[in-house]
Amino acid sequence: MAAAEQVSTPEFIGRLATAAGVKARLFPLSISILSPMLKVSGRTEAHDSIIGSLELDISKAALAGWQPPITLDEGLRRATLRRDI
């Protein structure tokens, strides 16, 4: 069984790119610059999803004894495997 991990959004994107065998293209941008850009572009609804965290709280499941059966990296690797249909 794997231990639950908390990762930042940029770290998650980097690990997903690694699992997919591609390079992550992340561009650091200050929130003080990004927020007004979103407002001017009319994308204020995107603010929380872009700037906020994607952190999941699994504490209740963990209290009930649940543990993830695989690591985050293994799950990402499996999710990005090419499937020929």
C-alpha positions in Angstrom: 0.0 0.0 0.0 1.1 3.5 -0.8 1.1 6.5 1.6 -1.1 9.4 0.7 0.8 12.3 -0.8 0.0 16.0 -1.0 1.6 17.8 -4.0 1.4 21.3 -5.3 -0.3 21.9 -8.7 3.0 22.7 -10.4 4.6 19.5 -8.9 1.5 17.4 -10.1 1.8 18.8 -13.6 5.5 18.0 -13.7 5.0 14.5 -12.4 2.1 14.0 -14.9 4.4 15.1 -17.8 7.1 12.8 -16.6 4.7 9.9 -16.5 3.6 10.7 -20.1 7.2 11.0 -21.3 6.9 14.7 -22.2 8.4 17.9 -20.9 6.2 20.1 -18.6 5.9 23.6 -19.8 5.3 25.7 -16.7 5.7 29.5 -16.8 6.0 31.2 -13.4 3.9 34.2 -13.2 3.2 36.4 -10.2 -0.4 36.4 -8.9 -0.3 40.2 -8.8 0.1 40.0 -12.6 -2.0 37.0 -13.4 -5.2 38.2 -11.5 -5.6 41.4 -13.5 -4.8 39.6 -16.7 -7.6 37.2 -16.0 -10.0 40.0 -15.2 -9.1 42.0 -18.3 -9.5 38.9 -20.5 -12.9 38.2 -19.0 -11.8 34.9 -17.5 -12.5 35.8 -13.8 -14.2 32.3 -13.3 -10.8 30.7 -14.1 -9.1 32.5 -11.2 -9.6 29.8 -8.5 -8.8 26.9 -10.8 -5.6 28.5 -12.1 -4.3 30.1 -8.9 -5.9 27.8 -6.3 -4.6 24.4 -5.1 -5.8 21.1 -6.4 -5.3 19.5 -3.0 -7.6 16.7 -2.0 -8.5 15.9 1.6 -8.6 12.2 2.2 -8.4 12.4 5.9 -11.8 10.9 6.5 -11.0 7.9 4.3 -7.7 7.5 6.0 -9.4 7.5 9.4 -11.6 4.7 8.2 -8.5 2.7 7.4 -8.3 3.3 3.6 -4.9 3.7 2.0 -4.2 4.3 -1.6 -3.2 0.9 -3.2 -0.5 2.5 -5.5 1.6 5.6 -5.4 0.7 8.8 -7.2 3.5 8.3 -9.7 2.4 4.8 -10.5 -1.2 5.9 -10.9 -0.1 8.7 -13.3 2.1 6.2 -15.2 -0.8 3.8 -15.6 -3.2 6.6 -16.6 -0.8 7.8 -19.4 0.0 4.4 -20.9 -0.9 4.3 -24.6 -3.7 1.9 -25.3 -4.1 0.6 -28.8 -7.7 -0.3 -29.4 
